[in-house]
Amino acid sequence: MDTWLQQYLEKFRIYRSKKLLPLGQFFLRCHISANVMTTFAFLVGLGAVYFLFQNHLFFILLGLLHLTLDGLDGVIARASTPTLFGKHFDNASDQLIGILLLLKIAFVTQDYVVYLIATIVFVGQLFYILSKLTAPAFFPRMSLMIFLFFNQVTLGFLVAGVIGLYTLALQLVWIIQKKNVTR
């Protein structure tokens, strides 16, 4: 059961992969695999988390670089042979950056609501991983970063919370439907 948003995102991924295929092949010729790019993206993302609330310009620059490198790892993977490990590694590193952003916001603001939102997002992502990436899931990292780019911290973590709750709701429906099919 794909939602219209999931269908749109999948069509965009296919379009992006076709247009950026030569770039993915270039990185492969330079011996930069998708997993290496994922590692670079993760390290840059950690830098962005570090500079959140310390240096906004560095946060924005590292955040944009993180999102760009993260987009490229998928392009490289599709230009070669995607692996299950690579898919799990990419997902885990992306979602860890989002959760670390929420935890940094919670720590700096001392707002227990943000800790609750980080937990909700974590549970949804954990269920997604335990389902072997088959359960429905939405990922709040991108929207959270965009709001943080514009210094909209409260709006950012609230949107992340809504996305986290929506993911949990979709996963609950998914579980119920799976149980009804097996009966």
C-alpha positions in Angstrom: 0.0 0.0 0.0 1.9 3.0 -1.3 0.6 6.5 -0.4 0.6 9.1 -3.1 3.6 10.8 -1.5 5.6 7.5 -1.6 4.7 7.0 -5.2 5.8 10.6 -6.1 9.1 10.2 -4.2 9.8 6.9 -6.0 9.1 8.5 -9.4 11.4 11.4 -8.4 14.2 8.9 -7.4 13.9 7.1 -10.7 14.0 10.4 -12.6 17.0 11.6 -10.5 18.8 8.4 -11.1 18.5 8.6 -14.8 19.7 12.2 -15.0 22.6 11.7 -12.5 23.7 8.3 -13.8 26.8 9.7 -15.4 27.8 11.4 -12.2 27.4 8.1 -10.3 29.6 6.4 -12.9 32.2 9.1 -12.5 32.5 8.5 -8.8 32.7 4.7 -9.4 35.6 5.3 -11.8 37.3 7.3 -9.0 36.8 4.3 -6.7 34.3 6.0 -4.5 31.6 3.5 -3.7 28.1 4.2 -2.4 29.2 3.0 1.1 32.2 5.4 1.0 29.9 8.3 0.1 27.5 7.3 2.8 30.4 7.4 5.3 31.4 10.9 4.0 27.8 12.0 4.3 27.5 10.7 7.9 30.7 12.4 9.0 29.7 15.7 7.5 26.2 15.2 9.1 28.0 14.8 12.5 29.8 18.1 11.8 26.4 19.8 11.1 25.0 18.4 14.4 28.0 19.7 16.2 27.7 23.2 14.8 23.9 23.4 15.5 23.5 26.3 18.0 27.2 27.1 17.8 27.8 28.5 14.3 24.7 28.8 12.1 26.7 29.4 8.9 28.8 26.2 9.4 25.7 24.3 10.3 24.0 25.3 7.1 27.1 24.6 4.9 27.7 21.2 6.5 24.0 20.4 6.5 23.7 21.2 2.7 26.8 19.2 2.0 25.5 16.3 4.1 22.2 16.3 2.1 24.0 16.5 -1.2 26.4 13.7 -0.4 23.5 11.6 0.9 21.7 12.1 -2.4 24.8 11.0 -4.3 25.3 7.7 -2.4 22.0 6.5 -3.8 23.0 7.6 -7.3 26.3 5.7 -7.0 24.5 2.6 -5.7 22.1 2.6 -8.6 25.0 3.1 -11.1 26.6 0.0 -9.7 25.0 -2.9 -7.8 23.0 -1.9 -4.7 23.6 -4.2 -1.7 21.4 -4.9 1.2 24.1 -3.9 3.6 24.4 -0.5 1.7 20.7 0.0 1.9 20.7 -0.6 5.7 23.9 1.4 6.2 22.5 4.4 4.3 19.2 4.3 6.2 20.8 3.9 9.6 23.3 6.8 9.0 20.6 9.1 7.7 18.2 8.5 10.5 20.9 8.7 13.2 21.7 12.2 12.0 18.1 13.2 12.3 17.8 11.7 15.8 21.1 13.3 16.9 19.8 16.7 15.7 16.7 16.2 17.9 18.7 15.1 20.8 21.0 18.1 20.5 17.9 20.4 20.4 16.5 18.6 23.4 19.8 18.9 25.3 20.3 22.6 24.5 16.7 23.7 25.1 16.1 21.3 28.0 12.7 20.6 26.5 11.3 17.2 27.5 8.9 17.3 24.5 11.8 17.1 22.1 13.2 14.1 24.0 9.7 12.5 23.5 9.7 13.3 19.8 13.2 11.9 19.4 11.9 8.7 21.1 8.9 8.5 18.8 11.1 9.0 15.7 13.5 6.4 17.0 10.8 3.8 17.6 9.4 4.3 14.1 12.8 3.9 12.6 13.7 0.9 14.8 10.5 -0.8 13.7 11.3 0.0 10.0 14.8 -1.6 10.5 13.3 -4.6 12.3 10.8 -5.1 9.5 13.8 -5.4 7.1 12.9 -2.0 5.5 9.5 -3.2 4.4 7.2 -1.4 6.9 6.0 2.1 5.8 8.1 4.9 7.1 8.7 8.6 6.6 11.9 10.2 7.6 11.9 13.7 9.3 15.6 14.5 8.9 15.2 16.6 5.7 12.3 18.7 6.9 13.9 19.1 10.3 17.1 20.4 8.7 15.3 22.8 6.4 13.5 24.4 9.4 16.7 24.6 11.3 18.4 26.3 8.3 15.9 29.1 8.8 16.3 29.1 12.6 12.8 27.7 13.1 13.8 25.2 15.8 10.3 24.8 17.4 8.6 24.3 14.1 11.3 21.9 13.0 11.0 19.5 16.0 7.2 19.7 15.9 7.1 18.8 12.2 9.5 15.9 13.0 7.1 14.8 15.7 4.1 14.8 13.3 6.2 12.8 10.8 7.2 10.4 13.5 3.6 9.9 14.7 2.4 9.5 11.2 5.0 6.8 10.6 3.9 5.0 13.7 0.3 5.2 12.6 1.1 3.8 9.1 3.1 1.0 10.7 0.2 0.1 13.0 -2.1 0.0 10.0 0.5 -2.1 8.2 0.7 -4.6 11.1 -3.1 -4.9 11.3 -3.4 -5.5 7.5 -0.7 -8.1 7.6 -2.5 -9.9 10.4 -5.8 -9.8 8.5 -4.1 -11.3 5.4 -2.6 -14.2 7.3 -5.9 -15.2 8.9 
